[in-house]
C-alpha cells in the first residue's frame, strides 16, 4: 500500500496538481499506514511512541523545524531580490551587458545568460524572475533570437545560478539533514566549490544547446521595449557588487546568511540613493520590500511546510520501504553516481528523483541503505537530479509564466530543456564522483 501510494504521488506530481495539498494528503496516508503496520508488528522508529507523539512529530515538529531553519532564509533572500530590482542594480547590469554585446546576438545572449546566472546566485522567487525576464526577453527578441531559444536560454541561466544559490542550498540541505542528522554540519561553504562548478556546467550546456538550435530571425516590436528599458537611469558602478555580496560574505567571511542579505541590501540601497528621505519614508520602503518579497515566495512557503510533514511521515515509513527494496539499492559510490546520472530525467515533472517532487521517499530509502555515506558526495548527487530538471521543468511556476508571456509551445521548449537537464545532471554526477566518491 505504501508503494501504491508512492506511485500515486508520482502520477499526482506529473499531472501538475497542487503540491501543497498533495504532500499533506500523502503525509496523512502514510501516518495511517504506519500506525496500522506498527499495530500489527512494532518497528524501532515507533517504539514507545503514542498516536499523539506521531501526530505531533509529523504535523507540528516538521513545519516548526522548517520554519526555524529554512523559512527565515527564504524570506530574507526574497527581500534581497526585491532590493536588487527596486534599486535598479539588476536592470543596470543587464543594460551594460547589452551595450557590451552590441549587435552580435550570440555574444549578447551569452553575456546576458552569465549575468542572469550570477544574479540568481542570491535572488529567488517568481517575482524577481518575472522582473528580470521582462527586461531580458525583449532584448533577446529584438536581436532576432527566436522565442523558444530565448526562453530556454533565459530559464537555463536561472537554473545555472540556482545550483549555487544560497537560499536553495539551505532548502534542499535541510530536507537532506532531516534524514541524516549528522549532515547538519555540512555548510554552504562546504558546498560552494561544487555549486560553482555546477553553475558553470549549466551555463556551458545551456549556451551550447541554445547556439546549436539558434537560427536567424527578424527584429520586431519587442525592440521598442528593450530600447525604452535601456533609457532608464543606471545604478552607479560601485553598487553592482551588491549582487554577489551575500555569497562573498558567507564564503570569505563566514557571515550568517541572513546578516549577509541584510547588510548587502543596506549597501545596495545606500549606494543607489534609496536611503534618502525621512526616517518614516525609509522604514516604509524597507517594509514594502520585505512584504513584496514575502508575497513572491508565499506559494513556496506553503509547499515547504506540507513537504516537512511528508518528510517526517517518510521517517516512519522508511523501515517498510527499506525492508522491501533495500537489496536493490546500490551502496557502491561509483554505481550510485552512474545510477543517478542515468535517472536524472526522473527529476522532471516533480518525479521520484526530485526533492520537491516525490523524491523525498526515494532518497530516504537510499540514505537508509547507505548510513555511512559522506554528505559531501551524496548531497550534491540529490541536488543535481533535483535542481537541473526542476528549474527547466514545465511545472516550474516561472517557466509556466514564460509560456504565456512569449507564446512558446511547451513542445518547442521541452525539446531543448529535457536534453539540457539530463546532460547537466549526468555531467555533474560524474564530476561529483571524481571529487568526492573516494571519501
C-alpha positions in Angstrom: 0.0 0.0 0.0 2.9 2.4 0.7 4.4 1.7 -2.7 1.0 2.1 -4.4 0.5 5.5 -2.6 4.0 6.5 -3.7 3.2 5.6 -7.4 0.0 7.7 -7.0 2.1 10.6 -5.7 4.4 10.4 -8.8 1.3 10.5 -11.0 -0.1 13.4 -9.0 3.0 15.4 -9.4 3.3 14.8 -13.1 -0.3 15.9 -13.6 0.6 19.2 -12.1 -1.9 19.2 -9.3 -1.4 21.4 -6.2 1.7 20.1 -4.4 1.0 21.7 -1.0 -2.3 19.8 -0.7 -0.8 16.7 -2.3 2.0 16.3 0.2 -0.4 16.9 3.1 -2.6 14.1 1.8 0.4 11.8 1.3 1.7 12.6 4.8 -1.7 11.7 6.2 -2.0 8.4 4.2 1.5 7.4 5.4 0.8 8.2 9.0 -2.4 6.0 8.9 -0.5 3.1 7.2 2.5 3.2 9.5 0.2 3.2 12.6 -1.7 0.2 11.2 1.6 -1.5 10.4 3.0 -0.8 13.9 -0.1 -2.2 15.5 0.5 -5.5 13.6 4.2 -5.6 14.2 6.1 -2.8 16.0 9.0 -1.1 14.4 12.0 0.5 16.1 11.2 4.1 14.9 7.8 3.9 16.6 8.9 2.2 19.8 7.4 3.9 22.8 5.5 6.5 20.8 1.8 7.1 21.2 -0.5 8.2 18.4 -0.3 11.8 19.7 3.5 11.6 19.6 3.4 10.6 15.9 0.9 13.3 15.0 2.9 15.9 16.9 6.1 14.8 15.1 4.5 14.9 11.6 2.2 17.9 11.8 3.8 20.1 14.4 7.5 19.4 14.7 8.1 19.1 11.0 6.8 22.5 10.0 8.3 24.1 13.1 11.7 22.8 12.3 11.5 24.1 8.7 10.3 27.5 9.9 13.3 27.7 12.1 15.9 26.6 9.6 14.5 27.5 6.1 11.7 30.0 6.1 13.6 32.9 7.6 16.3 32.4 5.0 13.8 32.3 2.2 12.1 35.5 3.4 15.3 37.4 3.6 16.5 36.1 0.3 13.3 37.2 -1.4 13.6 40.6 0.3 17.1 41.0 -1.1 15.9 40.0 -4.5 13.3 42.8 -4.3 16.1 45.3 -3.3 18.1 44.4 -6.4 15.1 45.1 -8.5 13.9 48.3 -6.8 17.4 49.9 -6.7 17.8 49.2 -10.5 21.1 47.3 -9.9 19.9 44.1 -11.7 18.5 46.1 -14.7 21.6 48.2 -14.9 23.8 45.1 -15.2 21.7 43.7 -17.9 21.7 47.0 -19.9 25.5 47.3 -19.6 25.8 43.7 -21.0 23.7 44.7 -23.9 25.9 47.7 -24.6 29.0 45.4 -24.4 27.5 42.8 -26.8 26.4 45.3 -29.3 24.7 43.9 -32.4 26.1 40.4 -32.0 23.2 38.2 -31.0 25.2 35.2 -29.8 27.6 37.2 -27.7 24.9 39.3 -26.2 22.8 36.2 -25.4 25.8 34.6 -23.8 26.7 37.6 -21.7 23.0 38.1 -20.6 22.9 34.4 -19.5 26.1 34.8 -17.5 24.9 37.9 -15.7 21.4 36.3 -15.1 23.1 33.3 -13.5 25.2 35.5 -11.3 22.2 37.5 -10.2 20.3 34.3 -9.2 23.1 33.1 -7.0 21.3 35.2 -4.4 17.9 36.1 -5.7 14.9 33.7 -5.6 11.1 33.7 -6.2 8.9 34.2 -9.1 8.6 37.9 -8.6 12.3 38.6 -9.2 12.3 36.1 -12.2 9.5 38.0 -13.9 11.1 41.4 -13.2 14.3 40.3 -14.9 12.5 38.4 -17.6 10.6 41.4 -18.9 13.9 43.1 -19.4 16.0 40.3 -20.8 13.5 38.5 -23.1 12.5 41.6 -25.2 16.2 42.4 -25.7 16.8 38.8 -27.0 13.8 39.0 -29.3 14.9 42.4 -30.6 18.2 40.8 -31.6 16.3 38.3 -33.8 16.7 35.4 -31.5 13.6 33.1 -31.8 11.2 33.0 -28.8 11.9 29.2 -28.0 15.6 29.7 -27.9 15.4 33.0 -25.9 13.0 31.4 -23.3 15.2 28.3 -23.0 18.4 30.3 -22.6 16.9 32.6 -20.0 15.4 29.9 -17.9 18.5 27.8 -18.3 20.7 30.6 -16.9 18.4 30.9 -13.9 18.8 27.1 -13.4 22.6 27.5 -13.5 22.5 30.3 -10.9 20.2 28.3 -8.7 22.7 25.5 -8.4 24.9 27.9 -6.5 22.1 29.8 -4.8 22.4 30.2 -1.0 18.7 30.0 -0.2 18.1 26.9 -2.4 21.1 25.2 -0.7 19.5 25.8 2.7 16.2 24.5 1.5 17.4 21.2 0.0 20.1 20.6 2.6 17.6 20.9 5.4 15.5 18.2 3.7 18.6 16.0 3.5 19.5 16.6 7.1 16.0 15.6 8.1 17.0 12.0 7.2 20.7 12.2 8.2 21.2 14.2 11.4 25.0 14.2 11.1 24.6 16.2 7.8 23.5 19.3 9.7 27.2 20.4 10.0 27.6 20.5 6.2 27.5 24.1 5.3 27.2 26.3 2.2 31.0 26.9 2.5 31.5 23.1 2.1 29.1 23.1 -0.9 30.3 26.3 -2.6 33.0 24.8 -4.8 30.8 22.1 -6.3 27.9 24.6 -6.5 30.1 26.9 -8.6 31.2 24.1 -10.8 27.5 23.1 -11.3 26.7 26.7 -12.3 29.5 26.7 -14.9 28.4 23.3 -16.3 24.8 24.5 -16.5 25.8 27.7 -18.4 28.1 25.8 -20.8 25.4 23.2 -21.7 22.6 25.7 -22.0 24.5 28.1 -24.2 25.8 25.3 -26.3 22.3 23.9 -27.0 20.9 27.5 -27.5 23.6 28.3 -30.1 23.2 25.0 -31.9 19.5 25.4 -32.2 19.5 29.1 -32.9 18.6 30.5 -36.3 18.4 34.0 -37.6 15.1 35.9 -37.2 13.9 39.4 -37.6 13.6 42.2 -35.1 10.0 43.2 -34.2 8.2 45.5 -31.8 9.8 43.8 -28.8 12.8 46.0 -29.7 10.8 49.1 -28.6 10.6 47.8 -25.1 14.2 47.0 -25.0 15.2 50.5 -26.1 12.9 52.0 -23.5 14.4 49.9 -20.8 17.9 51.0 -21.8 16.9 54.6 -21.4 16.3 54.3 -17.6 18.8 55.7 -15.2 21.6 53.3 -14.4 22.7 52.4 -10.8 26.3 53.5 -10.1 29.0 51.1 -10.9 30.1 50.7 -7.2 26.7 49.4 -6.3 26.9 46.4 -8.7 28.9 44.3 -6.3 25.8 44.0 -4.1 24.6 41.2 -6.4 27.3 38.8 -5.1 27.9 40.3 -1.6 25.8 37.7 0.2 27.7 34.9 -1.3 31.1 36.5 -0.7 30.1 37.2 2.9 29.3 33.6 3.5 32.2 32.1 1.7 35.0 34.6 2.6 33.9 36.0 6.0 31.8 33.1 7.2 28.9 35.5 7.9 25.4 34.2 8.7 23.5 34.3 5.5 20.6 36.4 7.0 23.1 39.0 8.1 24.6 38.9 4.6 21.3 39.5 3.0 20.5 42.5 5.3 24.0 44.0 5.0 24.0 43.6 1.2 20.5 45.1 1.0 21.6 48.2 3.0 24.7 48.6 0.9 22.6 48.4 -2.3 20.1 51.0 -1.1 22.8 53.2 0.3 24.8 53.3 -2.9 21.8 53.9 -5.1 20.2 56.7 -3.0 17.3 54.6 -1.8 18.0 55.5 1.9 17.3 59.2 1.3 14.3 60.8 2.8 12.8 60.9 6.3 13.1 58.0 8.8 9.4 57.1 8.2 9.9 57.0 4.4 13.0 54.8 4.6 11.4 52.3 7.1 8.2 52.2 5.0 10.4 51.4 2.0 12.1 48.5 3.8 8.7 47.2 5.0 7.3 47.3 1.5 10.3 45.5 0.0 10.0 42.8 2.7 6.3 42.5 2.1 6.7 42.2 -1.7 9.4 39.6 -1.3 7.3 37.6 1.1 4.4 37.6 -1.5 6.9 36.4 -4.1 7.7 33.2 -2.1 4.3 32.7 -0.3 3.3 29.7 -2.5 6.7 28.1 -1.9 6.3 28.5 1.9 3.0 26.7 1.9 4.5 23.9 -0.2 7.6 23.6 2.1 5.5 23.3 5.2 3.4 20.5 3.8 6.6 18.9 2.5 8.0 19.0 6.0 5.0 16.9 7.2 5.6 14.5 4.4 9.4 14.2 5.2 8.6 13.4 8.8 6.0 10.9 7.8 8.6 9.3 5.5 10.9 8.8 8.5 8.3 6.4 10.0 7.6 4.8 6.6 11.3 4.3 5.7 11.6 0.9 7.5 8.9 -0.6 5.3 10.5 0.7 2.1 13.9 -0.5 3.3 12.5 -4.0 4.0 11.0 -4.2 0.5 13.7 -2.7 -1.7 16.9 -2.4 0.4 18.6 -5.2 -1.5 18.3 -3.4 -4.8 19.7 -0.1 -3.6 23.3 0.3 -4.7 25.9 1.0 -2.0 29.0 1.4 -4.2 29.8 5.1 -4.8 30.6 4.6 -8.5 27.4 2.7 -9.1 25.3 5.3 -7.2 26.8 8.1 -9.3 26.1 6.2 -12.5 22.5 5.3 -11.5 21.8 8.9 -10.5 23.3 10.1 -13.8 21.1 7.7 -15.7 17.9 8.6 -13.8 18.3 12.4 -14.0 15.2 12.6 -16.3 13.1 11.3 -13.4 13.7 14.7 -11.8 11.4 16.3 -14.4 7.7 16.7 -13.7 8.5 16.5 -10.0 9.3 12.9 -10.3 11.0 10.4 -8.0 14.5 11.9 -8.3 13.4 15.4 -7.2 13.4 16.7 -3.7 10.5 19.0 -4.4 8.6 16.2 -6.1 8.1 12.6 -5.0 11.9 12.1 -4.4 11.9 12.5 -0.6 10.8 9.0 -0.1 13.3 7.5 -2.6 16.1 9.5 -1.1 15.1 8.4 2.4 15.4 4.7 1.3 18.8 5.4 -0.4 20.1 7.1 2.6 18.8 4.4 5.0 20.6 1.8 2.8 23.8 3.8 3.0 24.0 5.1 6.6 27.7 6.0 6.4 27.8 7.7 3.0 29.6 11.0 3.1 27.3 14.0 2.8 29.9 15.8 0.6 29.2 13.1 -2.0 25.6 12.2 -1.6 24.0 15.6 -1.1 25.3 17.1 -4.4 24.0 14.0 -6.2 20.5 14.7 -4.9 20.9 18.4 -5.8 22.0 17.5 -9.3 18.9 15.3 -10.0 16.7 18.0 -8.4 17.9 21.4 -9.5 18.8 20.9 -13.1 15.5 19.2 -14.1 13.3 21.2 -11.7 14.3 24.6 -12.9 13.9 23.7 -16.6 10.6 22.0 -16.0 7.2 23.0 -17.3 5.9 22.6 -13.8 8.2 25.3 -12.5 6.0 28.4 -11.9 8.2 30.9 -13.8 8.6 28.6 -16.8 4.8 28.3 -16.9 4.6 32.1 -16.8 7.2 32.3 -19.6 5.0 30.2 -21.9 2.2 32.7 -21.6 4.4 35.7 -21.9 6.4 34.5 -25.0 3.6 32.3 -26.6 6.2 29.5 -26.9 4.7 26.0 -27.2 5.7 23.6 -24.5 7.0 21.0 -27.0 9.4 23.6 -28.6 10.7 24.4 -25.1 10.9 20.8 -23.9 13.0 19.5 -26.9 15.7 21.8 -25.6 15.1 21.7 -21.8 14.9 17.9 -21.5 18.2 17.1 -23.0 19.8 20.1 -21.3 18.7 19.0 -17.9 19.8 15.4 -18.4 23.2 16.4 -19.8 23.8 18.8 -17.0 22.8 16.3 -14.3 24.8 13.4 -15.8 28.0 15.5 -16.1 27.7 16.7 -12.5 27.1 13.2 -11.2 30.4 12.1 -12.9 32.2 15.2 -11.5 30.9 14.6 -8.0 32.1 11.1 -8.1 35.6 12.1 -9.1 35.7 14.9 -6.5 34.1 13.1 -3.5 33.4 9.5 -4.4 36.6 8.2 -2.7 35.9 9.9 0.7 
